[in-house]
Amino acid sequence: MSFSDMVVGENGLLVELRCNNSFNEQIYSEITSYLNNHFSEWKSSGFISISDAVAIFNLIDELSGGSRFWSEEVKLRVEDAIFEIQEIISALEV
């Protein structure tokens, strides 16, 4: 599964959130693994591919937007995920 598919694909994290109001921990784990596995490459080259960057932007945007339909548990999990993803991406600047 491509990174974009993990995020916005038919069985991606954001589809699970929108359609099922649930946070899929397995897909999220795959997303953070992908980010961490590509971190060194992105940092050394100073470049994130357009497809990865678009998926990251969509992920942060959708997670930050929230939903009034999510349970309190899902809201808290999404909030934690936002901070974790932002920490990974922000570390590219250092």
N, C-alpha and C positions, 0 to 999 in steps of 0.2 A: 504494500500500500504506500503510495506517495505521501509526502508530507502534507500537501494540499488536501488529499483525500482524507487523511487523519483529522484534519481541521474542518473542512467544509464539504467533504464527500458525502455520498448517500448514507454511509454508516459512520460519518465523522462525529466528532465531539459536539460541534455546534448543532447538528441535526438532532442528536440525542437531547440536548438541552431544550431546543425549540419545540420539538414534537413530543417528547416524553417527559419533559421537565425533570430529567435525571442527569447526573454527572457520571459519565463512564470513566471509572478509575483506570481501567486497562488502556483505553485509548489515550487518556491524559498521560499515563506513564510512557507510552510510546512517543507522544509529542515531546515530553521533556527529555527523553532519551535522545531523540533526534536533535533537539536543540543543543544538548550537551555534547553529543558526538561531533557536531559540526562547528562548535564554538571555536576551537583552535584554528580550524581552516578559515573561518570568517574573520577572526581577529588578525591572523597573520596576513591575509590578503587584503583586509580592509573592505571586503566586498561580500554581500549576501545576494544570492541569485534573485532575480525578480520574482520568480514563482514562490520562493521561500519567503521573501519579504512581504509579498501580498498576503500569503497565508498567515504570517505573523501579525500583520496589521489587522486582518479580519478577525483573528483570534482575540487579540487584545480589545478591539473595538466591540465585538459582540459580548465578550465576557464583562467588560466594563459597563455595557448598556443595561445589564440586568434584566429581570423580568418579574412582573408582579405575580406570576403564576408559580414561581419556584417556591419550594418549601424553605423554611428557615435553614435547614441543614444544607440544602443545595446552595442557597445564597452565601452561606459562610464558606462552603467549599470553593465556590467560584471566586470569592474574594481572596482566599488563600492562593488560588491558582494564578490570579492576576499578579499578585505580589511576587510569586515565584518566577513567573515568566518575565516580568519586568526586571527582576534582579539579574537574570541570565542575560537579557538583552543589554541592560545598562552596563554590565561588566565588560562589554565590548569596547566601551569608551576608555576604560582605564589602561 
